Amino acid sequence: MTTPAPGDHAPLLAVTRLTKTYRGAPALDDLTLSLDAGHIVGLLGPNGSGKTTLLKILAGVLADWTGDVSIAGHRPGHATKGFVSYLPSVDFLDPALTCQAAIDLYDRFFADFDAAKARRMVDFFRLPADKTLKEMSKGMGEKLQIALVMSRRSRVYLLDEPISGVDPAARDYILQGILSEFDPDALLLMSTHLIADIEPIIDHALFLADGRLLMSGDADDLRAEHGMSLDALFRKEYR
């Protein structure tokens, strides 16, 4: 096997001069970033900073943008849906589904879905087996969606505000579920404005402001450089 020469390494996710506008106003403005596999990344910024727009583009569900985006060498779309697992910020399951029915649905739809892992996560979250989504609380429904998305054997996981809709006591529990059996060679990109909650689990941070990359880097390096936590840095930069 030939050893790659210096500079031959290509990032798993590469974004170059990405711009997306809505009614003439930029949601993403000339955004450039790259991320390697093996990281849990916090996509940080206030509402309206472009986090959701970026994740939708990476998930291949949003078009009409300019620039270059590559995930494992492919433009987001049909070619990437087989190895990119996406959790949107809105409910996406039929409220008539039970946990097992939702697992069966995902098992039929995604070739990389691990039904046994999904059942373990459902048990971990203590979700009721005999209730439909419409009979569950909002928090229970969100836990089921997380269990389904994280049970795909994907290369990239995109989670849009996975803990924003639950009470503080449940956030740590959900983050534990997200990390359970997480493939260390995968890339997980999680958007949130709840920095203090996810800071203990992320190893890289991307700060967005007005659709631009304000700051990025290794989480420990950023803390050392600025002499404060990521949460304190967030409050300082966005106040």
Residue pairs with C-beta under 8 A, 6 or more apart in sequence:
10 73
11 34
11 35
11 36
12 35
12 36
12 37
12 71
12 72
12 155
12 156
12 187
13 33
13 34
13 35
13 58
13 70
13 71
13 156
13 187
13 189
14 33
14 34
14 68
14 69
14 70
15 31
15 32
15 33
15 34
15 54
15 67
15 68
15 69
15 70
16 32
16 67
16 68
16 69
17 30
17 31
17 32
17 66
17 67
17 68
18 28
18 30
18 31
18 32
18 54
18 57
18 65
18 66
18 67
18 68
18 69
19 26
19 28
19 29
19 30
19 31
19 65
19 66
19 67
20 26
20 27
20 28
20 50
20 53
20 57
20 62
20 64
20 65
20 66
20 211
21 27
26 210
26 211
27 50
27 53
27 211
28 50
28 53
28 54
28 57
28 65
28 211
29 50
29 210
29 211
29 212
30 67
30 212
31 50
31 54
31 67
31 208
31 211
31 212
31 213
32 213
33 206
33 213
33 216
35 41
35 187
35 189
35 204
36 187
37 155
37 185
37 186
37 187
38 184
38 185
38 186
38 187
39 187
39 188
39 203
39 204
40 179
40 182
40 188
40 190
40 201
40 202
40 203
40 204
41 187
41 188
41 189
41 190
41 202
41 203
41 204
41 205
41 206
42 190
42 192
42 195
42 198
42 199
42 202
42 204
42 205
42 206
42 219
42 230
43 51
43 54
43 55
43 189
43 190
43 191
43 192
43 206
43 208
44 51
44 191
44 192
44 193
44 195
44 205
44 206
44 207
44 208
44 230
44 234
45 51
45 191
45 193
45 207
45 208
45 209
45 214
45 238
46 193
46 209
46 238
47 193
49 208
49 209
49 210
49 211
50 208
50 210
50 211
50 212
51 160
51 161
51 191
51 208
52 89
52 160
52 161
52 191
53 62
53 211
54 191
54 208
55 86
55 88
55 158
55 160
55 189
55 191
56 62
56 88
57 65
57 69
57 76
58 69
58 71
58 76
58 84
58 86
58 156
58 158
58 189
59 76
59 84
59 86
59 88
59 158
60 76
60 77
60 78
60 80
60 81
60 84
61 86
61 88
69 75
69 76
71 80
71 83
71 84
71 156
72 80
72 83
72 155
72 156
74 80
76 84
80 156
82 111
82 112
83 112
83 154
83 155
83 156
84 154
84 155
84 156
84 157
84 158
85 149
85 150
85 152
85 154
85 156
85 157
85 158
86 149
86 157
86 158
86 160
87 145
87 146
87 149
87 157
87 158
87 159
87 160
87 162
88 160
89 160
89 161
89 164
91 141
91 142
91 145
92 145
93 102
93 133
93 141
93 144
93 145
93 148
94 133
95 132
95 133
95 134
96 132
96 133
96 134
97 105
97 132
97 133
98 129
98 130
98 131
98 132
98 133
99 122
99 127
99 128
99 129
99 144
100 129
102 133
102 144
102 148
103 115
103 118
103 119
103 122
103 148
104 115
106 113
106 115
106 118
106 148
106 151
106 152
107 113
107 115
110 152
112 152
112 153
112 154
113 151
113 152
113 153
114 151
114 152
114 153
115 151
117 150
117 151
117 181
118 147
118 148
118 151
120 180
120 181
121 146
121 147
121 150
121 151
121 177
121 180
122 129
122 144
122 147
124 176
124 177
124 180
125 140
125 143
125 144
125 147
125 173
125 174
125 177
127 136
127 140
127 143
127 144
127 147
128 136
128 140
133 140
133 141
133 144
136 144
138 165
138 166
139 165
139 166
139 167
139 170
142 162
142 165
142 166
142 174
143 174
143 177
146 159
146 162
146 174
146 177
146 178
147 177
149 157
149 159
150 157
150 177
150 178
150 180
150 182
153 183
154 186
155 186
155 187
156 186
156 187
156 188
156 189
157 186
157 187
157 188
157 189
158 189
159 178
159 188
159 189
159 190
159 191
160 191
161 191
161 192
161 193
162 174
162 178
162 190
162 192
163 170
163 171
163 174
163 175
163 192
163 194
163 197
163 198
164 192
164 193
164 194
166 174
168 197
171 194
171 197
172 197
175 197
175 198
175 201
178 188
178 190
179 201
182 188
190 198
190 202
192 198
195 230
195 231
195 234
196 229
196 231
199 219
199 229
199 230
199 231
202 219
202 230
203 218
203 219
203 220
204 216
204 217
204 218
204 219
205 215
205 216
205 217
205 219
205 222
205 230
206 213
206 215
206 216
207 213
207 214
207 215
207 216
207 233
207 234
207 237
208 214
209 237
209 238
214 237
215 222
215 233
215 237
217 225
219 230
222 230
222 233
223 229
223 230
223 233
226 233
228 236
